[in-house]
Amino acid sequence: MNKARASGKVILLGEHAVVHGVPALAAGLDRGVEVEVEAAEKTSIVIGERRSDAGDGSDTVRALEALLAALGSGPVSVRARLELPAGSGLGVSAALGVAVARAVLGVAENAYAGVRERVLAAAAAWEGVFHGAPSGIDAAVAERGGCIQFSRGEGIEPIRLARPVPLVVAVAGPPASTKLMVSQVAHLRERRPALVDKTFEGIRALVSNARLCLEAGDLPGLGKLMDLNQMLLAGLMVSTEDIERTCDIVRRAGALGAKLTGAGGGGVVVALADLDPDPLLLALRRENIECFSATVTSEGKP
């Protein structure tokens, strides 16, 4: 039996635009996915209490079979433990794909560099079943942790942070389908290309300035840029009343900035804390909103 893990993620700035070639900034979380994998006569996967077996027609099994085919592997049995809510924009699906690929390959802890491309290709095959044409950013962060700039054209650029970045992550409502939300933005772009392309260019500028803030340790500046990114995402019709309300709660509690992270339509808000995340956590818990804190560093915890 082989064991492996991978990081969840938040997108600090740039979701949706990244699908269309604009850079995005993402950070690995110190929570993610742990898996145990062993060879089996028939492929199966257990995630928490949910089991899927070869032949049952589920997307989960189809994704696992696509991953195994990419690696040239025979049938396996997978058992996974999630440390984050699934389907909420925290990269759980990609983390599962990366962790399973690592375990199937049987690579030792912290010895992933030699098989990085194989792991990412297998995770892309896994993700393609769920999300159609994923940008690749989730798998990139799951594979390496830390903080990165990612674009489809330039790939991954690690970012050296001047200081740790304290975040609060809050579940702002039921998640929406990533594939559906990506498709919705693509359809909006078909109908109103000038408006959407102008929004994407605005996001590009915010990402560029946010990277400078991360490298300089300017957390207040980063927070303002996150707020502006949220405004542009709302203009793409991917925000919700619950997301806006959660952003308002953390801002009133002292957050430097807040925005949705991931596909939107529900799911998760990420807030930038001013050193101490406790006031934000307290304000969210008063409203019975599930939340946790995380600190992003350059090194990450893959």
C-alpha positions as CSV (number, residue, x, y, z in Angstrom):
1,M,0.0,0.0,0.0
2,N,1.3,3.5,-0.9
3,K,0.3,6.7,0.8
4,A,0.5,10.2,-0.4
5,R,-1.1,13.7,0.1
6,A,-1.5,16.9,-1.7
7,S,-2.5,20.5,-0.9
8,G,-5.8,22.3,-1.3
9,K,-5.7,25.8,-2.6
10,V,-7.2,29.2,-2.8
11,I,-7.0,31.6,-5.8
12,L,-6.0,35.0,-4.4
13,L,-6.8,36.8,-7.7
14,G,-7.6,35.8,-11.2
15,E,-10.2,33.0,-11.3
16,H,-12.2,32.6,-14.5
17,A,-9.8,35.0,-16.4
18,V,-7.1,32.3,-16.0
19,V,-9.2,29.9,-18.1
20,H,-8.9,32.4,-20.9
21,G,-5.1,32.9,-20.7
22,V,-4.9,35.7,-18.0
23,P,-2.4,35.0,-15.2
24,A,-3.7,34.2,-11.7
25,L,-2.2,34.0,-8.2
26,A,-2.9,30.9,-6.2
27,A,-1.7,29.7,-2.8
28,G,-1.5,26.2,-1.3
29,L,-3.2,25.5,2.0
30,D,-1.9,23.5,4.9
31,R,-5.0,21.3,4.5
32,G,-5.7,19.0,1.6
33,V,-6.2,15.3,0.8
34,E,-4.6,12.1,2.0
35,V,-4.9,8.8,0.1
36,E,-4.0,5.2,0.4
37,V,-3.6,3.2,-2.8
38,E,-3.0,-0.5,-3.5
39,A,-3.2,-2.8,-6.5
40,A,-6.5,-4.5,-6.9
41,E,-8.4,-6.8,-9.3
42,K,-11.0,-4.1,-9.9
43,T,-10.7,-0.3,-9.6
44,S,-12.6,1.3,-6.8
45,I,-12.4,4.5,-4.7
46,V,-13.7,5.4,-1.3
47,I,-13.9,9.1,-0.4
48,G,-15.1,9.4,3.2
49,E,-18.2,7.2,3.4
50,R,-18.9,7.2,-0.4
51,R,-17.7,4.3,-2.5
52,S,-17.5,4.0,-6.3
53,D,-16.6,0.9,-8.3
54,A,-15.5,0.3,-11.8
55,G,-18.6,-0.1,-14.0
56,D,-20.9,2.0,-11.9
57,G,-20.9,4.9,-14.4
58,S,-19.9,7.5,-11.9
59,D,-17.7,10.5,-12.8
60,T,-15.4,9.6,-9.9
61,V,-14.6,6.1,-11.4
62,R,-14.3,7.5,-14.9
63,A,-11.8,10.1,-13.6
64,L,-9.8,7.5,-11.8
65,E,-9.7,5.3,-14.8
66,A,-8.5,8.3,-16.9
67,L,-5.8,8.9,-14.4
68,L,-4.7,5.3,-14.4
69,A,-4.6,5.2,-18.2
70,A,-2.4,8.3,-18.2
71,L,0.0,6.6,-15.9
72,G,-0.2,3.2,-17.7
73,S,-1.3,1.6,-14.5
74,G,-3.5,-1.4,-13.8
75,P,-6.6,-1.4,-11.5
76,V,-6.2,0.0,-8.0
77,S,-8.2,0.5,-4.8
78,V,-8.1,4.0,-3.4
79,R,-9.2,5.3,0.0
80,A,-9.2,9.0,0.5
81,R,-9.6,11.3,3.5
82,L,-10.6,14.9,2.8
83,E,-9.4,17.7,5.1
84,L,-11.5,20.3,3.2
85,P,-15.1,20.6,2.0
86,A,-15.4,19.1,-1.5
87,G,-16.8,21.1,-4.4
88,S,-16.3,24.5,-2.8
89,G,-13.5,25.9,-4.9
90,L,-10.6,24.8,-2.6
91,G,-9.0,22.5,-5.1
92,V,-10.1,19.2,-3.5
93,S,-10.7,17.5,-6.8
94,A,-7.2,18.4,-8.1
95,A,-5.6,17.5,-4.8
96,L,-7.2,14.1,-5.0
97,G,-5.9,13.6,-8.6
98,V,-2.4,14.6,-7.6
99,A,-2.3,12.5,-4.4
100,V,-3.6,9.4,-6.2
101,A,-1.0,9.9,-9.0
102,R,1.8,10.2,-6.5
103,A,0.6,7.1,-4.6
104,V,0.2,5.1,-7.8
105,L,3.8,6.0,-8.9
106,G,5.0,5.1,-5.4
107,V,7.3,8.1,-5.1
108,A,8.9,8.8,-1.8
109,E,7.9,11.9,0.3
110,N,9.5,15.1,-1.1
111,A,10.8,13.2,-4.2
112,Y,8.3,14.4,-6.7
113,A,10.5,16.5,-9.0
114,G,11.5,13.6,-11.2
115,V,7.9,12.6,-11.9
116,R,6.3,16.1,-11.8
117,E,5.1,16.1,-15.4
118,R,3.6,12.6,-15.1
119,V,1.8,13.6,-12.0
120,L,0.4,16.8,-13.5
121,A,-0.6,15.0,-16.7
122,A,-2.4,12.3,-14.7
123,A,-4.2,15.0,-12.6
124,A,-5.2,16.8,-15.8
125,A,-6.8,13.6,-17.1
126,W,-8.6,13.2,-13.8
127,E,-9.8,16.9,-13.7
128,G,-10.9,16.8,-17.3
129,V,-13.7,14.4,-16.5
130,F,-15.1,16.8,-13.8
131,H,-14.4,20.2,-15.3
132,G,-14.2,19.8,-19.1
133,A,-11.2,22.2,-19.8
134,P,-9.6,23.1,-16.4
135,S,-7.0,25.8,-16.4
136,G,-4.5,23.5,-14.6
137,I,-3.9,26.0,-11.7
138,D,-5.5,23.7,-9.1
139,A,-3.3,20.8,-10.0
140,A,-0.2,23.0,-10.1
141,V,-0.8,24.3,-6.6
142,A,-1.8,20.8,-5.3
143,E,1.5,19.4,-6.6
144,R,3.9,22.0,-5.2
145,G,2.1,24.1,-2.5
146,G,3.5,27.6,-1.7
147,C,2.4,30.6,-3.7
148,I,2.5,30.8,-7.5
149,Q,1.6,32.8,-10.5
150,F,0.0,30.6,-13.2
151,S,-1.0,31.2,-16.8
152,R,-1.7,28.7,-19.6
153,G,0.9,30.5,-21.8
154,E,3.7,30.9,-19.2
155,G,3.0,28.0,-16.8
156,I,4.1,28.2,-13.2
157,E,6.2,30.9,-11.6
158,P,6.9,30.5,-7.9
159,I,6.5,33.7,-5.9
160,R,8.8,34.5,-3.0
161,L,6.7,36.1,-0.3
162,A,8.2,38.9,1.8
163,R,6.1,37.7,4.7
164,P,3.5,35.0,5.5
165,V,0.0,35.8,4.3
166,P,-2.7,35.1,6.9
167,L,-6.0,34.0,5.5
168,V,-9.4,33.1,6.7
169,V,-11.5,30.7,4.5
170,A,-15.3,30.7,4.9
171,V,-17.9,28.5,3.3
172,A,-20.4,31.0,2.0
173,G,-23.1,28.7,0.6
174,P,-23.7,25.5,-1.3
175,P,-21.1,25.1,-4.1
176,A,-22.0,25.3,-7.8
177,S,-20.6,23.2,-10.6
178,T,-17.2,24.5,-11.8
179,K,-17.9,23.2,-15.3
180,L,-21.2,25.1,-15.3
181,M,-19.8,28.4,-14.0
182,V,-16.8,28.3,-16.4
183,S,-19.3,27.6,-19.2
184,Q,-21.5,30.5,-18.1
185,V,-18.6,32.9,-18.3
186,A,-17.7,31.6,-21.7
187,H,-21.2,32.1,-22.9
188,L,-21.3,35.6,-21.5
189,R,-18.0,36.3,-23.4
190,E,-19.7,35.1,-26.6
191,R,-22.6,37.4,-26.1
192,R,-20.7,40.5,-24.9
193,P,-17.0,40.0,-25.9
194,A,-16.0,43.6,-25.4
195,L,-17.3,43.8,-21.9
196,V,-15.8,40.5,-20.8
197,D,-12.5,41.1,-22.4
198,K,-12.2,44.5,-20.7
199,T,-13.0,42.7,-17.4
200,F,-10.3,40.2,-18.1
201,E,-7.7,42.9,-18.8
202,G,-8.7,44.6,-15.5
203,I,-8.1,41.4,-13.7
204,R,-4.7,41.1,-15.5
205,A,-3.7,44.5,-14.1
206,L,-4.9,43.5,-10.6
207,V,-2.9,40.3,-10.6
208,S,0.2,42.1,-11.8
209,N,0.0,44.6,-8.9
210,A,-1.0,41.9,-6.4
211,R,2.2,40.0,-7.2
212,L,4.2,43.1,-6.4
213,C,2.3,43.4,-3.1
214,L,3.1,39.8,-2.2
215,E,6.8,40.2,-3.0
216,A,6.9,43.5,-1.0
217,G,4.9,42.3,2.0
218,D,2.2,44.9,1.4
219,L,-0.8,43.2,2.8
220,P,-3.1,46.3,2.9
221,G,-2.4,46.9,-0.8
222,L,-3.1,43.2,-1.5
223,G,-6.4,43.4,0.3
224,K,-7.6,46.4,-1.7
225,L,-6.8,44.5,-4.9
226,M,-8.7,41.5,-3.7
227,D,-11.8,43.7,-3.1
228,L,-11.5,45.1,-6.6
229,N,-11.2,41.6,-8.1
230,Q,-14.4,40.7,-6.3
231,M,-16.2,43.6,-7.9
232,L,-15.1,42.4,-11.4
233,L,-16.1,38.8,-10.6
234,A,-19.5,40.1,-9.6
235,G,-19.8,41.8,-13.0
236,L,-19.2,38.4,-14.6
237,M,-22.3,37.1,-12.7
238,V,-20.4,34.5,-10.7
239,S,-20.9,36.1,-7.2
240,T,-24.0,35.4,-5.0
241,E,-25.9,37.0,-2.2
242,D,-24.3,34.7,0.3
243,I,-20.8,35.5,-1.1
244,E,-21.4,39.2,-0.9
245,R,-22.8,38.9,2.7
246,T,-19.8,36.8,3.8
247,C,-17.4,39.4,2.3
248,D,-19.2,42.1,4.2
249,I,-19.0,40.3,7.5
250,V,-15.3,39.8,7.4
251,R,-14.6,43.3,6.1
252,R,-16.6,44.7,9.0
253,A,-14.6,42.5,11.3
254,G,-11.3,44.0,10.1
255,A,-10.3,42.0,7.0
256,L,-8.0,43.8,4.7
257,G,-9.8,42.4,1.7
258,A,-12.2,39.5,0.7
259,K,-13.5,37.8,-2.4
260,L,-14.8,34.6,-3.7
261,T,-12.3,31.9,-4.6
262,G,-12.8,29.3,-7.3
263,A,-15.7,29.1,-9.7
264,G,-18.2,31.1,-7.7
265,G,-21.9,30.6,-7.8
266,G,-21.7,29.6,-4.2
267,G,-18.8,28.0,-2.3
268,V,-16.0,29.8,-0.5
269,V,-14.8,33.3,0.4
270,V,-11.2,34.0,1.2
271,A,-10.4,36.9,3.4
272,L,-7.0,38.5,4.1
273,A,-6.5,39.0,7.8
274,D,-4.6,41.9,9.4
275,L,-2.1,39.7,11.2
276,D,-4.6,38.2,13.7
277,P,-7.4,36.1,12.1
278,D,-9.3,35.6,15.3
279,P,-11.7,38.6,15.0
280,L,-12.7,37.4,11.5
281,L,-13.3,33.8,12.7
282,L,-15.3,35.0,15.6
283,A,-17.5,37.2,13.4
284,L,-18.1,34.4,11.0
285,R,-18.9,31.8,13.7
286,R,-21.4,34.2,15.2
287,E,-23.3,33.9,11.9
288,N,-22.9,30.1,12.0
289,I,-20.6,30.2,8.9
290,E,-18.1,27.3,8.7
291,C,-14.6,28.8,8.6
292,F,-10.9,28.2,9.3
293,S,-7.6,30.1,9.2
294,A,-4.6,29.3,7.1
295,T,-1.1,30.9,6.7
296,V,0.5,30.9,3.2
297,T,4.3,30.7,3.0
298,S,6.6,30.5,0.0
299,E,7.5,27.0,0.9
300,G,4.0,25.6,1.3
301,K,3.2,22.1,2.6
302,P,2.6,19.8,-0.3
